[in-house]
Amino acid sequence: MPYTDRCDLNPQLNETNIKIIRNDITNQCSLEIQNFSRIDEGTYICQSFKLKVHSFNVFIKRLPSNLTIATDNENRNLTVVEGKNISILCQVHGGRPKEKLTLIINDTVRGNGSKHTFTPQKSDNNASVICEASSYIMEFPLVKKTRLDVHFKPSGVCKLEPKHLIEERNAKLCCVVESNPQSSFTWTMASDEILRLNKTNENCLVWSPINRKHDGRYYFLAENYLGSFNSTIKIQVVYPPQVTVAYNLTNGTLNFECSPSGVPNNFTFTQLEHRSEFDEHIRFLNSPNDYSVLRISIGNAGLQDIGIYICKVSNGVPDQKGRKFQSGKTVVFELEGKLIELHID
């Protein structure tokens, strides 16, 4: 229904807040709406005598409100899964004039302003997400901030410290795992004895100290609802040799055998030392060895061969005092009659 006929108000109008103001000098008319409200919003058309049409979009200025950030599946926590396409939406209850929406991810404007579709990666976890709504009637933009929560399966690396495990020293085996959400951890030994750790931060096995009974293969498993990470680590504890020296007399020949036991079992022998009963050095005896046992024979053994015999062996592993060569002793007391053998530690 037209509001006017030229400069005359349409008598069929029920509105009481509309007035026509005539300018007698210019012969122009103005439409005045008093107590303008939202029901008066719309497009107003004025047609002049020369059939020119002028349109005016008239509305009440209002600011945008209820700014939200969500994914296309209406997840407002922005929890997404690595490798799965997702859209981030910037949504607002619109204002007048229409606002401009800007979507900023990690300080970079993304998408067409209100929507950004991408494939999230692990590196996107905790990325900042900002949505801004602005218009020329606003002094400051309306801002909504949150962070991206990217879920991904576990990955990690296991490290043994120290790399070379010496018996009776402290050691630890740790697996550093990266995952979201956090993973649960399980340690299993080759003996099928399960060592389950209840807390998610217990990703280390600690020995204070470690010894040879801890040898074996350790299986580590980290898992969350997206997948798992596993690693098998072999534990081999090394220790210095224990040295045993034995002898026997056969047909007048005195036979010595120096037998070490330790890990690793590749041994280095020094010369067998002969000392007197008063612990004075007498001589060194040379003999080849096969890096596992040293054997020496003395023919036509006599009283001059009585005494203390010392064998020193190393496998490269120091003892707790830092000594790399360990020794074993045996004592030959007599060669006539019954032989008496005494081992001295």
Buried (B, 14 or more C-beta within 10 A) or exposed (E): EEBBEEBEBEEEEEEEEBEBEEEEEEEEBEBEBEEEEEEBEEEEEBEEEEEEEEEEEEEEEEBBEEBBBBBEEEEEEBBBBBEEEBBBBBBBEBBBEEBBBBBBBEEEEBBEBBBBEBEBEBEBBEBEBBBBBBBEEBEEBBEBEBEBBBBBBBBBEBEBEEEEBBBEBEBBBBBEBBBBEEBBBBBBBEEEEEEEBEEBEEBBBEBEBBBBEBBBEBBBBBBBEBEBBBBEBEBEBBBBBEBBBBBEBEEEEBBBBBBBBBBEEEBBBBBBBBBEEEEEEBEEBEEEBEEEEBBBBBEEBEEEBBBBBBBBBBBBBEBEEEEBBBBBBBBBEEBEEEEEEEEEE
